[in-house]
Amino acid sequence: MNSPSAGARTGPFAAVDLGASSGRVLLGRPVDGRLVLREAHRFDNRPVRVHGTLHWDALGLYRGVLDGLRAAAALTRGEGGPASVGIDTWGVDFGLLDGDGALLGNPVHYRDTRTEGMADEVEKVLPARELYRLTGLQQLPINTLYQVAAARHTEGFAAARQMLLMPDLLSYWLTGVAGTETTIASTTQFLDPRTRRWSPRAAAAVGLDTGLFPPLRDAGDPAGALLPEVLAETGLDGPVPVTAVGAHDTASAVVGVPAEGDRFAYISTGTWSLAGVELPSPVLTEESRLANFANELGVDGTVRYLRNIMGLWLLQECLREWRADEVPGTGNLTGLLEAAARAPGLRSVVDAGSPAFLAPGGMPERIADACRSTGQPVPRDPAETTRCVLDSLALAHRQVIAQAERLSGREVETVHIVGGGARNALLCRLTADACGRPVVAGPVEATACGNLLVQARSAGAVRGGLGELRALVRTSLPPLRYPPGGEGTTAWERAAARLAP
């Protein structure tokens, strides 16, 4: 697998990876059976509130991508520049284009409140049970379907001639070619996971014409080439192809999970925790719907059977507020985590999947209120609040993985944590203890690895299926292992009982 075919491009490849709080452009290429990575550029992703609506700064993100490609050009000048570019971002959000291809306003942020009450409105037209059979997606207020329901009567929608999800919007600006990659399309609640095509019935429920979406394409398909103006702006020599990758960042992250075999669960951690298993086909049972599991599409025809958990957003929001208020002991995350490790474990836990924690602002107070409402001790300081957050995330990981295993029939022997949370040793240890299974942590840059490997395989620089790609990740970026503690999981079972309705 690790030897390129004759005439194949061998890189470097450029991965554009945009998360909810930052973006980055990384370069990678297979060398002697290893994937060699280097960072070209990193930039902030800061939402903007205008007249009460929270937006993404789409043009600012595009500028960050251009800056990253310019940095990549400088780093690879002696190597002929990047062999291709691939783009992944978070899911659900979109931009609307008019008939001339111009953006009709900045895309609205999924944490905006415009979708409040939309699930109830859609339920009147299309019952949740039927919607799940059609799309297999977890019911979350952030889903594209509910965003469309909230915005369909606006002037922007009336003028729209095309609807592009965030990675596809950036790809369109780079290439002039419009397409929608299937893994990102599967986050909309408009795609049928069985046919991997749009569901006219789901779209009709909110008055959406699926003709607004450009043609679907799969990870590994060509997605155009950088426009002359982009080449001039970045200093790259053309032609530079753009390759469709797992455009949903979690889809790329799951490609980058260094698992052996199929008896594993994954937790892609960052602002969100997305926990689940990889399957060959969707699970569309009523029990699965009631457990609020999503059947998102993965690379190579797989299904990511998972549930979204609020993730490290809880701690990020606490840190933002503490630091703004100059609360002692919160300026250094390492020190705060060390203090949290010394705090009493499982003293208080909250439901990390609750929509009550979705919006920004007042997070320490909301956590305290949640503890109070369930009759648990209120955290007394930042260290105890941090321990409450991490215990709660580990407990949520335990619950989701146990449910995924039961509902899908896929046995789980090992839990893989990838993404930013893989460097949080306390979270990894707590998750191992809670799940009663070993946790394998890393790589932190799993999303970029998956993005780069799909590009490399498309170019012929590597060969094989997901198993071979993951073996290359294992060799390149050896993960850390956290065995479960010897005290068993009884304490976690008691903690879960405190949150039972």
VENJO-V833590 format. One record per residue. N is the residue number from 1. PHI is phi in whole degrees, -180 to 180 (999 if undefined). NEAR is the number of other C-alpha atoms within 12 Angstrom. D_LAST is the distance of its C-alpha to the last C-alpha in Angstrom with 1 decimal. Layout:
n & phi & near & d_last
N & PHI & NEAR & D_LAST
N & PHI & NEAR & D_LAST
This chain:
n & phi & near & d_last
1 & 999 & 25 & 50.8
2 & -85 & 28 & 51.7
3 & -101 & 23 & 55.3
4 & -69 & 24 & 55.7
5 & -74 & 17 & 57.7
6 & -59 & 11 & 61.1
7 & 81 & 10 & 61.2
8 & -75 & 19 & 57.4
9 & -74 & 28 & 56.2
10 & -112 & 37 & 54.9
11 & 103 & 37 & 53.4
12 & -72 & 39 & 52.3
13 & -107 & 51 & 49.4
14 & -110 & 51 & 47.6
15 & -104 & 53 & 43.8
16 & -95 & 56 & 42.4
17 & -126 & 52 & 38.8
18 & -111 & 43 & 36.9
19 & -107 & 38 & 33.5
20 & -70 & 33 & 31.5
21 & -122 & 27 & 33.4
22 & -157 & 27 & 36.6
23 & -127 & 37 & 39.0
24 & -152 & 39 & 41.5
25 & -121 & 45 & 44.4
26 & -116 & 45 & 45.0
27 & -109 & 44 & 48.0
28 & -153 & 42 & 47.9
29 & -155 & 44 & 50.2
30 & -79 & 37 & 50.6
31 & -136 & 22 & 53.3
32 & 53 & 17 & 54.4
33 & 79 & 24 & 51.2
34 & -131 & 27 & 49.0
35 & -93 & 40 & 47.2
36 & -98 & 28 & 48.7
37 & -113 & 30 & 46.7
38 & -151 & 25 & 47.8
39 & -87 & 28 & 46.3
40 & -94 & 32 & 48.4
41 & -164 & 30 & 46.5
42 & -138 & 28 & 43.2
43 & -149 & 27 & 42.3
44 & -79 & 22 & 39.5
45 & -120 & 28 & 37.2
46 & -114 & 22 & 36.7
47 & -68 & 27 & 35.1
48 & -131 & 21 & 36.9
49 & -98 & 18 & 35.7
50 & -129 & 16 & 38.2
51 & 50 & 8 & 38.1
52 & 87 & 12 & 34.3
53 & -109 & 20 & 33.6
54 & -90 & 23 & 32.7
55 & -119 & 30 & 35.1
56 & -84 & 34 & 36.1
57 & -88 & 27 & 39.7
58 & -62 & 33 & 40.9
59 & -70 & 25 & 44.6
60 & -63 & 23 & 43.8
61 & -65 & 37 & 42.0
62 & -63 & 34 & 44.9
63 & -60 & 26 & 47.3
64 & -62 & 30 & 45.3
65 & -65 & 43 & 45.7
66 & -61 & 37 & 49.4
67 & -61 & 28 & 49.8
68 & -66 & 36 & 48.1
69 & -69 & 45 & 50.5
70 & -65 & 29 & 53.4
71 & -65 & 29 & 52.4
72 & -64 & 41 & 52.1
73 & -62 & 37 & 55.6
74 & -66 & 22 & 57.0
75 & -72 & 28 & 55.5
76 & -114 & 28 & 56.7
77 & -57 & 19 & 60.0
78 & -77 & 13 & 61.9
79 & -110 & 20 & 59.8
80 & 88 & 23 & 60.2
81 & 84 & 33 & 56.9
82 & -60 & 48 & 53.5
83 & -76 & 40 & 53.9
84 & -165 & 50 & 50.9
85 & -129 & 53 & 47.9
86 & -130 & 59 & 44.2
87 & -127 & 54 & 41.4
88 & -132 & 51 & 37.6
89 & -145 & 46 & 35.1
90 & -65 & 44 & 31.4
91 & -96 & 38 & 30.3
92 & 72 & 41 & 29.7
93 & -85 & 39 & 32.1
94 & -152 & 44 & 35.6
95 & -118 & 41 & 38.9
96 & -107 & 37 & 41.0
97 & -114 & 31 & 44.7
98 & -86 & 21 & 47.5
99 & -64 & 16 & 50.4
100 & -94 & 13 & 52.2
101 & 83 & 21 & 49.4
102 & -88 & 23 & 48.7
103 & -73 & 28 & 45.1
104 & -93 & 26 & 43.9
105 & 90 & 25 & 42.2
106 & -67 & 29 & 39.9
107 & -56 & 39 & 36.8
108 & -82 & 36 & 33.6
109 & -74 & 38 & 31.1
110 & -64 & 35 & 27.7
111 & -86 & 34 & 26.1
112 & -66 & 29 & 27.9
113 & -87 & 25 & 26.0
114 & -65 & 27 & 28.1
115 & -89 & 29 & 25.4
116 & -60 & 25 & 23.0
117 & 83 & 18 & 22.4
118 & -70 & 29 & 24.4
119 & -61 & 31 & 21.7
120 & -67 & 19 & 21.7
121 & -66 & 22 & 25.5
122 & -67 & 31 & 25.9
123 & -57 & 22 & 23.6
124 & -67 & 16 & 26.2
125 & -99 & 21 & 28.9
126 & -138 & 25 & 27.2
127 & -56 & 19 & 24.0
128 & -57 & 28 & 21.4
129 & -62 & 26 & 21.9
130 & -71 & 24 & 25.7
131 & -61 & 35 & 25.4
132 & -68 & 38 & 23.6
133 & -63 & 31 & 26.3
134 & -80 & 36 & 28.9
135 & -125 & 43 & 27.8
136 & 63 & 46 & 25.0
137 & -104 & 49 & 23.5
138 & -58 & 41 & 20.1
139 & -82 & 36 & 19.2
140 & -130 & 36 & 19.7
141 & -63 & 37 & 21.3
142 & -80 & 37 & 24.1
143 & -57 & 39 & 25.4
144 & -55 & 45 & 29.0
145 & -56 & 45 & 28.5
146 & -74 & 38 & 26.5
147 & -65 & 39 & 29.1
148 & -64 & 44 & 31.8
149 & -58 & 33 & 30.2
150 & -76 & 31 & 30.3
151 & -111 & 28 & 33.9
152 & -66 & 27 & 35.7
153 & -98 & 16 & 37.7
154 & -82 & 16 & 39.0
155 & -64 & 13 & 42.6
156 & -60 & 26 & 41.7
157 & -67 & 29 & 40.3
158 & -63 & 22 & 43.2
159 & -88 & 22 & 45.6
160 & -71 & 30 & 43.8
161 & -119 & 25 & 45.7
162 & -155 & 34 & 43.6
163 & -125 & 42 & 40.0
164 & -121 & 42 & 39.7
165 & -68 & 43 & 36.6
166 & -56 & 48 & 37.2
167 & -66 & 49 & 38.9
168 & -74 & 50 & 41.0
169 & -65 & 41 & 42.0
170 & -65 & 42 & 43.3
171 & -62 & 39 & 45.0
172 & -64 & 35 & 46.6
173 & -65 & 36 & 48.0
174 & -77 & 36 & 49.5
175 & -119 & 30 & 51.0
176 & 79 & 23 & 51.3
177 & -110 & 27 & 49.7
178 & -100 & 33 & 46.4
179 & -163 & 38 & 44.0
180 & -125 & 47 & 40.2
181 & -79 & 47 & 39.1
182 & -69 & 45 & 36.7
183 & -68 & 49 & 34.0
184 & -74 & 48 & 33.6
185 & -61 & 51 & 33.9
186 & -74 & 49 & 30.9
187 & -88 & 49 & 28.6
188 & -84 & 50 & 29.6
189 & 73 & 50 & 27.7
190 & -116 & 43 & 31.2
191 & -105 & 41 & 32.3
192 & -86 & 36 & 32.1
193 & -71 & 39 & 31.4
194 & -80 & 26 & 33.4
195 & -92 & 19 & 36.6
196 & 58 & 35 & 36.0
197 & -133 & 30 & 37.4
198 & -64 & 32 & 36.2
199 & -99 & 32 & 34.4
200 & -58 & 21 & 36.4
201 & -67 & 27 & 33.8
202 & -65 & 38 & 31.1
203 & -65 & 33 & 33.7
204 & -64 & 22 & 35.0
205 & -63 & 31 & 31.6
206 & -119 & 32 & 32.2
207 & 71 & 26 & 35.9
208 & -94 & 34 & 36.6
209 & -89 & 25 & 39.8
210 & -65 & 30 & 39.3
211 & -64 & 21 & 43.0
212 & -68 & 30 & 41.9
213 & -82 & 33 & 40.7
214 & -74 & 27 & 43.6
215 & -59 & 23 & 44.2
216 & -76 & 30 & 41.7
217 & -142 & 29 & 42.8
218 & -104 & 34 & 41.5
219 & -58 & 42 & 41.3
220 & 102 & 36 & 44.9
221 & -74 & 30 & 46.6
222 & -67 & 30 & 49.1
223 & -128 & 41 & 47.9
224 & 104 & 27 & 51.2
225 & -139 & 30 & 53.3
226 & -58 & 36 & 53.4
227 & -66 & 26 & 55.5
228 & -53 & 20 & 58.8
229 & -68 & 18 & 57.6
230 & -72 & 32 & 54.7
231 & -59 & 26 & 57.2
232 & -65 & 18 & 59.4
233 & -68 & 21 & 56.6
234 & -102 & 30 & 55.4
235 & 80 & 29 & 58.7
236 & -85 & 36 & 57.7
237 & -95 & 30 & 60.4
238 & -87 & 23 & 59.5
239 & -78 & 22 & 58.5
240 & -121 & 34 & 55.0
241 & -73 & 37 & 52.7
242 & -107 & 46 & 49.0
243 & -112 & 46 & 46.9
244 & -66 & 50 & 43.5
245 & -117 & 53 & 41.0
246 & -65 & 53 & 37.3
247 & -70 & 58 & 37.0
248 & -79 & 47 & 33.2
249 & -58 & 49 & 33.1
250 & -68 & 54 & 30.4
251 & -62 & 54 & 32.7
252 & -67 & 48 & 35.5
253 & -62 & 52 & 33.4
254 & -69 & 57 & 32.4
255 & -59 & 50 & 36.2
256 & -85 & 49 & 36.7
257 & -74 & 54 & 34.3
258 & -82 & 44 & 36.8
259 & -84 & 40 & 35.4
260 & -112 & 25 & 37.5
261 & 74 & 20 & 36.8
262 & -121 & 25 & 33.6
263 & -92 & 24 & 31.2
264 & -140 & 32 & 29.5
265 & -112 & 47 & 26.5
266 & -124 & 50 & 27.1
267 & -131 & 53 & 25.3
268 & -92 & 47 & 27.4
269 & -110 & 44 & 26.6
270 & -177 & 40 & 27.7
271 & -56 & 27 & 26.3
272 & -109 & 36 & 23.7
273 & -109 & 38 & 22.6
274 & -114 & 45 & 23.1
275 & -118 & 48 & 22.2
276 & 177 & 48 & 23.2
277 & -131 & 49 & 26.1
278 & -100 & 44 & 29.4
279 & -128 & 34 & 30.2
280 & -83 & 23 & 33.3
281 & -153 & 26 & 31.5
282 & -74 & 38 & 28.3
283 & -113 & 39 & 25.3
284 & -117 & 32 & 24.7
285 & -75 & 24 & 22.6
286 & -65 & 18 & 19.9
287 & -64 & 19 & 17.6
288 & -65 & 31 & 18.6
289 & -63 & 32 & 18.0
290 & -65 & 20 & 14.5
291 & -82 & 30 & 14.0
292 & 62 & 32 & 15.9
293 & -95 & 41 & 18.9
294 & -104 & 48 & 22.3
295 & -110 & 49 & 25.7
296 & -90 & 51 & 28.0
297 & -82 & 50 & 31.6
298 & -116 & 43 & 33.3
299 & -74 & 43 & 36.9
300 & 62 & 31 & 39.2
301 & 76 & 27 & 37.2
302 & -85 & 31 & 34.0
303 & -122 & 38 & 30.4
304 & -94 & 47 & 27.9
305 & -90 & 48 & 24.7
306 & -152 & 46 & 22.2
307 & -134 & 44 & 19.2
308 & -79 & 45 & 19.7
309 & -120 & 42 & 18.1
310 & -57 & 38 & 19.1
311 & 77 & 39 & 21.5
312 & -70 & 39 & 24.2
313 & -52 & 34 & 24.1
314 & -58 & 43 & 21.9
315 & -74 & 44 & 24.7
316 & -59 & 32 & 27.4
317 & -69 & 30 & 26.3
318 & -61 & 37 & 26.1
319 & -61 & 33 & 29.5
320 & -59 & 23 & 31.0
321 & -72 & 22 & 30.0
322 & -61 & 29 & 31.1
323 & -70 & 19 & 34.4
324 & -63 & 15 & 35.1
325 & -90 & 14 & 34.8
326 & 55 & 15 & 36.7
327 & -72 & 19 & 34.2
328 & -58 & 17 & 36.0
329 & 84 & 23 & 35.0
330 & -114 & 30 & 33.4
331 & -77 & 20 & 36.6
332 & -119 & 18 & 36.7
333 & -64 & 24 & 33.7
334 & -60 & 18 & 35.1
335 & -65 & 17 & 35.4
336 & -65 & 29 & 31.9
337 & -67 & 30 & 30.5
338 & -64 & 22 & 32.7
339 & -66 & 23 & 31.4
340 & -64 & 35 & 27.8
341 & -66 & 29 & 28.7
342 & -86 & 16 & 30.0
343 & -72 & 26 & 26.9
344 & -59 & 21 & 24.5
345 & -79 & 31 & 22.3
346 & 58 & 40 & 18.5
347 & -66 & 30 & 18.9
348 & -146 & 41 & 16.1
349 & -136 & 45 & 14.1
350 & -127 & 47 & 12.5
351 & -80 & 40 & 11.1
352 & -72 & 40 & 14.6
353 & -99 & 37 & 13.9
354 & -73 & 24 & 12.8
355 & -65 & 23 & 15.5
356 & -62 & 24 & 15.5
357 & -102 & 33 & 17.8
358 & -72 & 31 & 20.1
359 & -78 & 25 & 22.9
360 & -75 & 28 & 25.4
361 & 98 & 23 & 26.0
362 & 63 & 24 & 24.5
363 & -65 & 29 & 22.4
364 & -58 & 35 & 22.8
365 & -69 & 25 & 21.8
366 & -67 & 29 & 18.7
367 & -65 & 39 & 17.6
368 & -61 & 30 & 18.5
369 & -62 & 24 & 16.5
370 & -64 & 30 & 13.3
371 & -64 & 31 & 14.0
372 & -62 & 19 & 15.0
373 & -69 & 19 & 11.9
374 & -104 & 22 & 9.8
375 & 73 & 16 & 12.8
376 & -104 & 22 & 14.5
377 & -61 & 24 & 18.2
378 & -81 & 27 & 19.5
379 & -55 & 31 & 21.8
380 & -94 & 21 & 25.3
381 & -158 & 25 & 27.4
382 & -58 & 39 & 27.5
383 & -64 & 34 & 27.6
384 & -70 & 37 & 24.3
385 & -64 & 45 & 22.7
386 & -62 & 49 & 24.2
387 & -65 & 38 & 22.9
388 & -60 & 45 & 19.4
389 & -61 & 49 & 19.8
390 & -70 & 45 & 21.4
391 & -60 & 44 & 19.1
392 & -67 & 44 & 16.2
393 & -66 & 50 & 18.3
394 & -61 & 51 & 19.3
395 & -64 & 47 & 15.8
396 & -65 & 41 & 15.1
397 & -58 & 49 & 18.5
398 & -58 & 39 & 17.7
399 & -66 & 37 & 14.6
400 & -66 & 42 & 16.7
401 & -66 & 46 & 19.8
402 & -63 & 32 & 18.4
403 & -68 & 31 & 17.0
404 & -61 & 39 & 20.3
405 & -63 & 32 & 22.3
406 & -70 & 20 & 20.7
407 & -74 & 29 & 20.8
408 & -97 & 34 & 24.2
409 & 78 & 22 & 25.9
410 & -90 & 26 & 27.3
411 & -70 & 24 & 27.6
412 & -115 & 32 & 27.0
413 & -105 & 27 & 29.4
414 & -136 & 35 & 29.5
415 & -110 & 48 & 27.4
416 & -102 & 50 & 29.5
417 & -109 & 49 & 28.7
418 & -126 & 47 & 31.1
419 & 90 & 42 & 31.6
420 & -59 & 32 & 31.5
421 & -68 & 38 & 28.7
422 & -67 & 35 & 31.1
423 & -91 & 26 & 33.2
424 & -94 & 32 & 30.3
425 & -61 & 28 & 31.0
426 & -65 & 33 & 28.2
427 & -62 & 45 & 25.6
428 & -65 & 45 & 27.4
429 & -65 & 34 & 27.5
430 & -64 & 41 & 23.9
431 & -65 & 46 & 23.0
432 & -61 & 40 & 25.5
433 & -63 & 33 & 24.0
434 & -66 & 43 & 20.4
435 & -83 & 41 & 21.6
436 & 66 & 34 & 24.2
437 & -139 & 33 & 26.7
438 & -65 & 29 & 29.6
439 & -105 & 41 & 29.1
440 & -109 & 41 & 32.2
441 & -108 & 43 & 32.4
442 & 111 & 41 & 34.6
443 & -83 & 42 & 36.4
444 & -62 & 33 & 35.3
445 & -94 & 49 & 37.4
446 & -60 & 49 & 36.0
447 & -62 & 47 & 35.8
448 & -64 & 52 & 39.5
449 & -60 & 55 & 40.4
450 & -62 & 55 & 39.0
451 & -58 & 53 & 40.6
452 & -66 & 56 & 44.0
453 & -69 & 59 & 44.0
454 & -65 & 52 & 43.5
455 & -62 & 51 & 46.4
456 & -63 & 48 & 48.5
457 & -68 & 39 & 47.9
458 & -61 & 36 & 48.8
459 & -83 & 35 & 52.0
460 & 88 & 27 & 52.9
461 & -79 & 36 & 52.6
462 & -138 & 36 & 50.2
463 & -131 & 28 & 49.5
464 & 113 & 22 & 46.8
465 & -92 & 21 & 43.3
466 & -62 & 34 & 40.0
467 & -60 & 24 & 40.7
468 & -70 & 28 & 44.0
469 & -64 & 41 & 42.7
470 & -69 & 40 & 40.0
471 & -63 & 32 & 42.7
472 & -65 & 41 & 44.6
473 & -64 & 43 & 41.6
474 & -59 & 29 & 41.3
475 & -70 & 25 & 45.0
476 & -79 & 29 & 45.1
477 & -132 & 27 & 42.1
478 & -56 & 22 & 41.3
479 & -82 & 30 & 37.6
480 & -98 & 25 & 36.3
481 & -115 & 25 & 34.5
482 & -124 & 30 & 31.8
483 & -73 & 27 & 31.3
484 & -69 & 24 & 28.1
485 & -68 & 22 & 28.3
486 & -82 & 13 & 29.5
487 & -84 & 13 & 26.8
488 & 82 & 18 & 24.4
489 & -112 & 25 & 20.7
490 & -60 & 18 & 19.3
491 & -62 & 24 & 18.5
492 & -70 & 34 & 16.5
493 & -62 & 24 & 14.5
494 & -66 & 18 & 13.8
495 & -65 & 30 & 12.9
496 & -62 & 31 & 10.4
497 & -64 & 20 & 8.7
498 & -67 & 26 & 8.5
499 & -97 & 27 & 6.4
500 & -66 & 13 & 3.8
501 & -66 & 8 & 0.0
